[in-house]
Amino acid sequence: MTSKPFLSIVIPAYNEEDRIVRALAPTLEFLDKAGYSSEIVVVSDGSKDKTLEAARTCGKNRKTPVRTLEYFPNMGKGHAVRYGMVRASGERILFMDADYAVPIEEIDKALEGINKGFDIAIGSRAIAGASVNATQSLPRRFSARLYTLIQNLYLGFNYPDTQCGFKMFTKKAAQALFSQQKLNSVIFDAEILWLAKRLGFSVSQFPVTWTHDAQSRIQYDSLKKSLFVFQELFRIRGLHIN
């Protein structure tokens, strides 16, 4: 019987055939040399291309196994992350984006936070020590700051960056939080952190090096899409009344 890995990395993917290897190759190289056992869980969120085939090919002949999960139809990033997080086997579970905006080496900072006794360690592009390359457009940066201000006031916490896709959880925290998550959209990060506050899980923040990808699968290029973000945000409390 195969023992469970120490670390699981969940990567949500939607039509990432052209980018998934860019994330998997350096991640596998890093994990294969690490002093702990690991697994990667790629979750295809109803992809219409060969995302899983590319992931499986990249994972061949590696020390670190690559598990591939898929469902249809496309449900949203929040659903994909939840789907992978509750199925991950590791004692430490991290989710990261398929665009590899944050290099895998930053995982050492996440592990340090968990090893200090925190239940959750979240990467941040907005605290001292962070490095942001190829920044987003001015309108998008303004919208992000406005969202963060309103989010923090509404949910009662003070995180300068909740949307960085590089977060680690203990298995206990991951099971408790993602089993209660209800949003399927990208605003699931805020929901998870709000649930963490509600359930008493401790959170540490660590600075990351982050590079913006102009080909992001998630675009807020219209007023309708921007308003949707706030509509999702204001659903969070109501979804957890009981």
Secondary structure by P-SEA (a helix, b strand, c coil): ccccccbbbbbbbccccccaaaaaaaaaaaaaaccccbbbbbbccccccaaaaaaaaaaccccbbbbbbbbcccccaaaaaaaaaaaccccbbbbbbccccccccaaaaaaaaaaacccbbbbbcccccccccccccaaaaaaaaaaaaaaaaaaccccccccccbbbbcaaaaaaaaaaccccccaaaaaaaaaaaaabbbbbbbbbbbbbbcccccccccaaaaaaaaaaaaaccccccc
